[in-house]
Structures are given as structure tokens and as C-alpha cells.
């Protein structure tokens, strides 16, 4: 299913888009759909990156404790 939108682009963005469409012979609707889809993926990745960084800070101490425990275990196993 598709939704109809009224879209206002600034003049420069519109001119650039029209030039690309002329050169690539692609439909405007498909081009804009692909552009919005790409931009959505970009923002999802940015949000995920931020969430992972925040969660990494939360588990940093636990990770260091686990690493220390493994190192001690390896040292005892070598003896």
C-alpha cells in the first residue's frame, strides 16, 4: 500500500533531483522512495550505534571482571 504526500523541496534539491532523474531515466516516485528508505536506514544505524555505546558503558565493569576471571583461570591452568 502507498500513501500520497505533498512534498516541498527547496529549489536546489529539486533541480539536482530532476537532473539525476533525467540522466538515469528513473521515475521520480521510485527515486524519492529509495532516497527516503536509504535515509531511514542511515538513522536506524545511528540510533543503534548510540544505544550500543550506551549499553557498552553499562556493562564495561562486568566485562572487565569476566576478563580478569578468565585470565586468572588461564594462569592456573598453565601451572
Secondary structure, 3 states (H helix, E strand, C coil): CCCCCCCCCCHHHHHHHHHHHHHHCCCHHHHHHHHHHHHHHHHHHHHHHHHHHHHHHHHHHHHHHHHHHHHHHHHHHHC
